[in-house]
Amino acid sequence: MATLNTAANFSDPDKRYFRAFSPGDDFYEALIDAHRELSDAQSALLNARLILLLANHIGDLNVVREALSIAREDV
């Protein structure tokens, strides 16, 4: 059974990074750029679509359930 990887795990095979956190920074920048100039409703829709796309990519329902459980903690 797969378990959710909660450690930093971003990479870009086409880039060479000098700091371990840089790929995560690139992801955050891409996420913010995707939301730029969207209304709150459009931003919520983007998030929902992104979640469904990534959950489908993961494919393992046990991992998706674990991610949902962790995401819901302290909300």
PDB file as gemmi writes it, atoms N, CA and C in Angstrom:
CRYST1    1.000    1.000    1.000  90.00  90.00  90.00 P 1                      
ATOM      1  N   MET A   1       0.837  -1.176   0.000  1.00  0.00           N  
ATOM      2  CA  MET A   1       0.000   0.000   0.000  1.00  0.00           C  
ATOM      3  C   MET A   1       0.885   1.244   0.000  1.00  0.00           C  
ATOM      4  N   ALA A   2       0.617   2.162  -0.904  1.00  0.00           N  
ATOM      5  CA  ALA A   2       1.367   3.420  -0.977  1.00  0.00           C  
ATOM      6  C   ALA A   2       0.922   4.356   0.140  1.00  0.00           C  
ATOM      7  N   THR A   3       1.826   5.166   0.580  1.00  0.00           N  
ATOM      8  CA  THR A   3       1.482   6.192   1.557  1.00  0.00           C  
ATOM      9  C   THR A   3       1.845   7.544   0.974  1.00  0.00           C  
ATOM     10  N   LEU A   4       1.180   8.552   1.487  1.00  0.00           N  
ATOM     11  CA  LEU A   4       1.360   9.914   0.998  1.00  0.00           C  
ATOM     12  C   LEU A   4       2.744  10.425   1.357  1.00  0.00           C  
ATOM     13  N   ASN A   5       3.443  10.952   0.383  1.00  0.00           N  
ATOM     14  CA  ASN A   5       4.748  11.570   0.602  1.00  0.00           C  
ATOM     15  C   ASN A   5       4.515  13.025   0.991  1.00  0.00           C  
ATOM     16  N   THR A   6       4.815  13.384   2.225  1.00  0.00           N  
ATOM     17  CA  THR A   6       4.612  14.761   2.680  1.00  0.00           C  
ATOM     18  C   THR A   6       5.922  15.544   2.742  1.00  0.00           C  
ATOM     19  N   ALA A   7       7.019  14.921   2.367  1.00  0.00           N  
ATOM     20  CA  ALA A   7       8.304  15.630   2.301  1.00  0.00           C  
ATOM     21  C   ALA A   7       8.371  16.421   0.994  1.00  0.00           C  
ATOM     22  N   ALA A   8       9.150  17.482   1.002  1.00  0.00           N  
ATOM     23  CA  ALA A   8       9.329  18.269  -0.224  1.00  0.00           C  
ATOM     24  C   ALA A   8       9.773  17.335  -1.347  1.00  0.00           C  
ATOM     25  N   ASN A   9       9.068  17.402  -2.485  1.00  0.00           N  
ATOM     26  CA  ASN A   9       9.297  16.412  -3.531  1.00  0.00           C  
ATOM     27  C   ASN A   9       9.219  17.030  -4.929  1.00  0.00           C  
ATOM     28  N   PHE A  10       9.419  18.318  -5.041  1.00  0.00           N  
ATOM     29  CA  PHE A  10       9.324  18.973  -6.337  1.00  0.00           C  
ATOM     30  C   PHE A  10      10.647  18.862  -7.080  1.00  0.00           C  
ATOM     31  N   SER A  11      10.549  18.705  -8.382  1.00  0.00           N  
ATOM     32  CA  SER A  11      11.745  18.707  -9.212  1.00  0.00           C  
ATOM     33  C   SER A  11      11.356  19.144 -10.617  1.00  0.00           C  
ATOM     34  N   ASP A  12      12.338  19.558 -11.345  1.00  0.00           N  
ATOM     35  CA  ASP A  12      12.172  19.898 -12.749  1.00  0.00           C  
ATOM     36  C   ASP A  12      13.383  19.303 -13.462  1.00  0.00           C  
ATOM     37  N   PRO A  13      13.187  18.207 -14.198  1.00  0.00           N  
ATOM     38  CA  PRO A  13      14.325  17.530 -14.802  1.00  0.00           C  
ATOM     39  C   PRO A  13      15.099  18.397 -15.791  1.00  0.00           C  
ATOM     40  N   ASP A  14      14.487  19.477 -16.267  1.00  0.00           N  
ATOM     41  CA  ASP A  14      15.153  20.351 -17.232  1.00  0.00           C  
ATOM     42  C   ASP A  14      15.960  21.458 -16.573  1.00  0.00           C  
ATOM     43  N   LYS A  15      15.941  21.527 -15.232  1.00  0.00           N  
ATOM     44  CA  LYS A  15      16.640  22.587 -14.518  1.00  0.00           C  
ATOM     45  C   LYS A  15      17.620  22.009 -13.516  1.00  0.00           C  
ATOM     46  N   ARG A  16      18.657  22.752 -13.280  1.00  0.00           N  
ATOM     47  CA  ARG A  16      19.605  22.394 -12.232  1.00  0.00           C  
ATOM     48  C   ARG A  16      19.445  23.406 -11.105  1.00  0.00           C  
ATOM     49  N   TYR A  17      19.170  22.919  -9.912  1.00  0.00           N  
ATOM     50  CA  TYR A  17      18.933  23.783  -8.761  1.00  0.00           C  
ATOM     51  C   TYR A  17      20.125  23.746  -7.811  1.00  0.00           C  
ATOM     52  N   PHE A  18      20.409  24.888  -7.215  1.00  0.00           N  
ATOM     53  CA  PHE A  18      21.510  24.982  -6.257  1.00  0.00           C  
ATOM     54  C   PHE A  18      21.014  24.935  -4.821  1.00  0.00           C  
ATOM     55  N   ARG A  19      19.713  25.093  -4.624  1.00  0.00           N  
ATOM     56  CA  ARG A  19      19.118  25.019  -3.290  1.00  0.00           C  
ATOM     57  C   ARG A  19      17.968  24.028  -3.339  1.00  0.00           C  
ATOM     58  N   ALA A  20      17.834  23.228  -2.295  1.00  0.00           N  
ATOM     59  CA  ALA A  20      16.810  22.172  -2.257  1.00  0.00           C  
ATOM     60  C   ALA A  20      15.395  22.732  -2.312  1.00  0.00           C  
ATOM     61  N   PHE A  21      15.185  23.954  -1.797  1.00  0.00           N  
ATOM     62  CA  PHE A  21      13.830  24.506  -1.754  1.00  0.00           C  
ATOM     63  C   PHE A  21      13.424  25.201  -3.052  1.00  0.00           C  
ATOM     64  N   SER A  22      14.345  25.420  -3.961  1.00  0.00           N  
ATOM     65  CA  SER A  22      14.040  26.175  -5.185  1.00  0.00           C  
ATOM     66  C   SER A  22      12.932  25.563  -6.038  1.00  0.00           C  
ATOM     67  N   PRO A  23      12.877  24.238  -6.244  1.00  0.00           N  
ATOM     68  CA  PRO A  23      11.757  23.694  -7.028  1.00  0.00           C  
ATOM     69  C   PRO A  23      10.405  23.985  -6.374  1.00  0.00           C  
ATOM     70  N   GLY A  24      10.349  23.959  -5.052  1.00  0.00           N  
ATOM     71  CA  GLY A  24       9.110  24.306  -4.354  1.00  0.00           C  
ATOM     72  C   GLY A  24       8.747  25.759  -4.570  1.00  0.00           C  
ATOM     73  N   ASP A  25       9.751  26.626  -4.586  1.00  0.00           N  
ATOM     74  CA  ASP A  25       9.507  28.042  -4.882  1.00  0.00           C  
ATOM     75  C   ASP A  25       8.958  28.205  -6.295  1.00  0.00           C  
ATOM     76  N   ASP A  26       9.494  27.448  -7.243  1.00  0.00           N  
ATOM     77  CA  ASP A  26       9.002  27.511  -8.621  1.00  0.00           C  
ATOM     78  C   ASP A  26       7.552  27.051  -8.705  1.00  0.00           C  
ATOM     79  N   PHE A  27       7.212  25.994  -7.962  1.00  0.00           N  
ATOM     80  CA  PHE A  27       5.816  25.539  -7.931  1.00  0.00           C  
ATOM     81  C   PHE A  27       4.914  26.626  -7.370  1.00  0.00           C  
ATOM     82  N   TYR A  28       5.320  27.224  -6.250  1.00  0.00           N  
ATOM     83  CA  TYR A  28       4.506  28.263  -5.616  1.00  0.00           C  
ATOM     84  C   TYR A  28       4.307  29.428  -6.575  1.00  0.00           C  
ATOM     85  N   GLU A  29       5.348  29.824  -7.281  1.00  0.00           N  
ATOM     86  CA  GLU A  29       5.239  30.922  -8.243  1.00  0.00           C  
ATOM     87  C   GLU A  29       4.255  30.562  -9.357  1.00  0.00           C  
ATOM     88  N   ALA A  30       4.327  29.331  -9.856  1.00  0.00           N  
ATOM     89  CA  ALA A  30       3.400  28.891 -10.910  1.00  0.00           C  
ATOM     90  C   ALA A  30       1.961  28.871 -10.401  1.00  0.00           C  
ATOM     91  N   LEU A  31       1.773  28.443  -9.152  1.00  0.00           N  
ATOM     92  CA  LEU A  31       0.430  28.411  -8.569  1.00  0.00           C  
ATOM     93  C   LEU A  31      -0.134  29.819  -8.426  1.00  0.00           C  
ATOM     94  N   ILE A  32       0.670  30.743  -7.922  1.00  0.00           N  
ATOM     95  CA  ILE A  32       0.229  32.132  -7.778  1.00  0.00           C  
ATOM     96  C   ILE A  32      -0.064  32.737  -9.144  1.00  0.00           C  
ATOM     97  N   ASP A  33       0.793  32.482 -10.120  1.00  0.00           N  
ATOM     98  CA  ASP A  33       0.562  32.996 -11.475  1.00  0.00           C  
ATOM     99  C   ASP A  33      -0.742  32.468 -12.058  1.00  0.00           C  
ATOM    100  N   ALA A  34      -1.063  31.209 -11.791  1.00  0.00           N  
ATOM    101  CA  ALA A  34      -2.305  30.620 -12.309  1.00  0.00           C  
ATOM    102  C   ALA A  34      -3.533  31.318 -11.730  1.00  0.00           C  
ATOM    103  N   HIS A  35      -3.420  31.839 -10.512  1.00  0.00           N  
ATOM    104  CA  HIS A  35      -4.548  32.501  -9.852  1.00  0.00           C  
ATOM    105  C   HIS A  35      -4.615  34.004 -10.130  1.00  0.00           C  
ATOM    106  N   ARG A  36      -3.554  34.561 -10.700  1.00  0.00           N  
ATOM    107  CA  ARG A  36      -3.487  36.003 -10.928  1.00  0.00           C  
ATOM    108  C   ARG A  36      -4.650  36.476 -11.790  1.00  0.00           C  
ATOM    109  N   GLU A  37      -5.280  37.545 -11.346  1.00  0.00           N  
ATOM    110  CA  GLU A  37      -6.380  38.224 -12.045  1.00  0.00           C  
ATOM    111  C   GLU A  37      -7.658  37.397 -12.134  1.00  0.00           C  
ATOM    112  N   LEU A  38      -7.776  36.343 -11.325  1.00  0.00           N  
ATOM    113  CA  LEU A  38      -9.029  35.583 -11.270  1.00  0.00           C  
ATOM    114  C   LEU A  38      -9.886  36.113 -10.131  1.00  0.00           C  
ATOM    115  N   SER A  39     -11.190  36.023 -10.306  1.00  0.00           N  
ATOM    116  CA  SER A  39     -12.100  36.351  -9.215  1.00  0.00           C  
ATOM    117  C   SER A  39     -12.008  35.250  -8.160  1.00  0.00           C  
ATOM    118  N   ASP A  40     -12.589  35.488  -6.988  1.00  0.00           N  
ATOM    119  CA  ASP A  40     -12.593  34.454  -5.953  1.00  0.00           C  
ATOM    120  C   ASP A  40     -13.267  33.184  -6.454  1.00  0.00           C  
ATOM    121  N   ALA A  41     -14.373  33.341  -7.184  1.00  0.00           N  
ATOM    122  CA  ALA A  41     -15.101  32.175  -7.703  1.00  0.00           C  
ATOM    123  C   ALA A  41     -14.253  31.428  -8.738  1.00  0.00           C  
ATOM    124  N   GLN A  42     -13.582  32.151  -9.624  1.00  0.00           N  
ATOM    125  CA  GLN A  42     -12.724  31.516 -10.622  1.00  0.00           C  
ATOM    126  C   GLN A  42     -11.540  30.815  -9.958  1.00  0.00           C  
ATOM    127  N   SER A  43     -10.991  31.440  -8.922  1.00  0.00           N  
ATOM    128  CA  SER A  43      -9.877  30.845  -8.186  1.00  0.00           C  
ATOM    129  C   SER A  43     -10.301  29.548  -7.504  1.00  0.00           C  
ATOM    130  N   ALA A  44     -11.485  29.541  -6.910  1.00  0.00           N  
ATOM    131  CA  ALA A  44     -12.007  28.330  -6.271  1.00  0.00           C  
ATOM    132  C   ALA A  44     -12.215  27.230  -7.314  1.00  0.00           C  
ATOM    133  N   LEU A  45     -12.714  27.598  -8.488  1.00  0.00           N  
ATOM    134  CA  LEU A  45     -12.918  26.622  -9.566  1.00  0.00           C  
ATOM    135  C   LEU A  45     -11.578  26.071 -10.052  1.00  0.00           C  
ATOM    136  N   LEU A  46     -10.587  26.928 -10.194  1.00  0.00           N  
ATOM    137  CA  LEU A  46      -9.251  26.475 -10.574  1.00  0.00           C  
ATOM    138  C   LEU A  46      -8.717  25.479  -9.556  1.00  0.00           C  
ATOM    139  N   ASN A  47      -8.850  25.792  -8.265  1.00  0.00           N  
ATOM    140  CA  ASN A  47      -8.393  24.875  -7.220  1.00  0.00           C  
ATOM    141  C   ASN A  47      -9.097  23.534  -7.309  1.00  0.00           C  
ATOM    142  N   ALA A  48     -10.409  23.561  -7.497  1.00  0.00           N  
ATOM    143  CA  ALA A  48     -11.184  22.321  -7.575  1.00  0.00           C  
ATOM    144  C   ALA A  48     -10.733  21.477  -8.770  1.00  0.00           C  
ATOM    145  N   ARG A  49     -10.544  22.111  -9.909  1.00  0.00           N  
ATOM    146  CA  ARG A  49     -10.112  21.379 -11.105  1.00  0.00           C  
ATOM    147  C   ARG A  49      -8.707  20.816 -10.918  1.00  0.00           C  
ATOM    148  N   LEU A  50      -7.834  21.610 -10.310  1.00  0.00           N  
ATOM    149  CA  LEU A  50      -6.468  21.153 -10.063  1.00  0.00           C  
ATOM    150  C   LEU A  50      -6.454  19.951  -9.131  1.00  0.00           C  
ATOM    151  N   ILE A  51      -7.260  20.001  -8.077  1.00  0.00           N  
ATOM    152  CA  ILE A  51      -7.345  18.881  -7.137  1.00  0.00           C  
ATOM    153  C   ILE A  51      -7.809  17.611  -7.855  1.00  0.00           C  
ATOM    154  N   LEU A  52      -8.832  17.728  -8.674  1.00  0.00           N  
ATOM    155  CA  LEU A  52      -9.339  16.557  -9.385  1.00  0.00           C  
ATOM    156  C   LEU A  52      -8.316  16.008 -10.379  1.00  0.00           C  
ATOM    157  N   LEU A  53      -7.631  16.891 -11.092  1.00  0.00           N  
ATOM    158  CA  LEU A  53      -6.601  16.440 -12.033  1.00  0.00           C  
ATOM    159  C   LEU A  53      -5.461  15.720 -11.315  1.00  0.00           C  
ATOM    160  N   LEU A  54      -4.989  16.294 -10.217  1.00  0.00           N  
ATOM    161  CA  LEU A  54      -3.877  15.681  -9.494  1.00  0.00           C  
ATOM    162  C   LEU A  54      -4.300  14.388  -8.797  1.00  0.00           C  
ATOM    163  N   ALA A  55      -5.519  14.350  -8.255  1.00  0.00           N  
ATOM    164  CA  ALA A  55      -6.023  13.120  -7.637  1.00  0.00           C  
ATOM    165  C   ALA A  55      -6.116  12.008  -8.684  1.00  0.00           C  
ATOM    166  N   ASN A  56      -6.573  12.349  -9.872  1.00  0.00           N  
ATOM    167  CA  ASN A  56      -6.643  11.359 -10.947  1.00  0.00           C  
ATOM    168  C   ASN A  56      -5.245  10.894 -11.334  1.00  0.00           C  
ATOM    169  N   HIS A  57      -4.292  11.806 -11.360  1.00  0.00           N  
ATOM    170  CA  HIS A  57      -2.915  11.440 -11.696  1.00  0.00           C  
ATOM    171  C   HIS A  57      -2.323  10.493 -10.646  1.00  0.00           C  
ATOM    172  N   ILE A  58      -2.600  10.768  -9.369  1.00  0.00           N  
ATOM    173  CA  ILE A  58      -2.135   9.880  -8.290  1.00  0.00           C  
ATOM    174  C   ILE A  58      -2.766   8.511  -8.457  1.00  0.00           C  
ATOM    175  N   GLY A  59      -4.083   8.494  -8.618  1.00  0.00           N  
ATOM    176  CA  GLY A  59      -4.786   7.262  -8.925  1.00  0.00           C  
ATOM    177  C   GLY A  59      -5.043   6.322  -7.758  1.00  0.00           C  
ATOM    178  N   ASP A  60      -4.196   6.317  -6.776  1.00  0.00           N  
ATOM    179  CA  ASP A  60      -4.323   5.413  -5.623  1.00  0.00           C  
ATOM    180  C   ASP A  60      -5.273   6.054  -4.608  1.00  0.00           C  
ATOM    181  N   LEU A  61      -6.472   5.470  -4.471  1.00  0.00           N  
ATOM    182  CA  LEU A  61      -7.482   6.061  -3.587  1.00  0.00           C  
ATOM    183  C   LEU A  61      -7.039   6.118  -2.130  1.00  0.00           C  
ATOM    184  N   ASN A  62      -6.221   5.163  -1.699  1.00  0.00           N  
ATOM    185  CA  ASN A  62      -5.723   5.220  -0.322  1.00  0.00           C  
ATOM    186  C   ASN A  62      -4.850   6.453  -0.110  1.00  0.00           C  
ATOM    187  N   VAL A  63      -4.016   6.779  -1.075  1.00  0.00           N  
ATOM    188  CA  VAL A  63      -3.162   7.962  -0.979  1.00  0.00           C  
ATOM    189  C   VAL A  63      -4.019   9.227  -1.028  1.00  0.00           C  
ATOM    190  N   VAL A  64      -5.002   9.249  -1.910  1.00  0.00           N  
ATOM    191  CA  VAL A  64      -5.885  10.415  -2.011  1.00  0.00           C  
ATOM    192  C   VAL A  64      -6.661  10.606  -0.707  1.00  0.00           C  
ATOM    193  N   ARG A  65      -7.167   9.527  -0.125  1.00  0.00           N  
ATOM    194  CA  ARG A  65      -7.880   9.632   1.153  1.00  0.00           C  
ATOM    195  C   ARG A  65      -6.961  10.148   2.258  1.00  0.00           C  
ATOM    196  N   GLU A  66      -5.728   9.673   2.278  1.00  0.00           N  
ATOM    197  CA  GLU A  66      -4.761  10.145   3.278  1.00  0.00           C  
ATOM    198  C   GLU A  66      -4.491  11.641   3.087  1.00  0.00           C  
ATOM    199  N   ALA A  67      -4.342  12.082   1.845  1.00  0.00           N  
ATOM    200  CA  ALA A  67      -4.119  13.503   1.556  1.00  0.00           C  
ATOM    201  C   ALA A  67      -5.318  14.334   2.013  1.00  0.00           C  
ATOM    202  N   LEU A  68      -6.521  13.851   1.751  1.00  0.00           N  
ATOM    203  CA  LEU A  68      -7.726  14.571   2.170  1.00  0.00           C  
ATOM    204  C   LEU A  68      -7.796  14.679   3.692  1.00  0.00           C  
ATOM    205  N   SER A  69      -7.457  13.612   4.363  1.00  0.00           N  
ATOM    206  CA  SER A  69      -7.480  13.612   5.821  1.00  0.00           C  
ATOM    207  C   SER A  69      -6.466  14.608   6.399  1.00  0.00           C  
ATOM    208  N   ILE A  70      -5.244  14.584   5.865  1.00  0.00           N  
ATOM    209  CA  ILE A  70      -4.217  15.515   6.344  1.00  0.00           C  
ATOM    210  C   ILE A  70      -4.593  16.956   6.017  1.00  0.00           C  
ATOM    211  N   ALA A  71      -5.133  17.184   4.819  1.00  0.00           N  
ATOM    212  CA  ALA A  71      -5.525  18.541   4.434  1.00  0.00           C  
ATOM    213  C   ALA A  71      -6.637  19.100   5.312  1.00  0.00           C  
ATOM    214  N   ARG A  72      -7.478  18.220   5.815  1.00  0.00           N  
ATOM    215  CA  ARG A  72      -8.608  18.654   6.639  1.00  0.00           C  
ATOM    216  C   ARG A  72      -8.223  18.942   8.091  1.00  0.00           C  
ATOM    217  N   GLU A  73      -7.088  18.443   8.526  1.00  0.00           N  
ATOM    218  CA  GLU A  73      -6.642  18.668   9.909  1.00  0.00           C  
ATOM    219  C   GLU A  73      -6.569  20.169  10.196  1.00  0.00           C  
ATOM    220  N   ASP A  74      -7.079  20.558  11.339  1.00  0.00           N  
ATOM    221  CA  ASP A  74      -7.022  21.939  11.814  1.00  0.00           C  
ATOM    222  C   ASP A  74      -7.735  22.951  10.922  1.00  0.00           C  
ATOM    223  N   VAL A  75      -8.665  22.484  10.086  1.00  0.00           N  
ATOM    224  CA  VAL A  75      -9.439  23.413   9.240  1.00  0.00           C  
ATOM    225  C   VAL A  75     -10.723  23.740   9.960  1.00  0.00           C  
TER     226      VAL A  75                                                      
END                                                                             
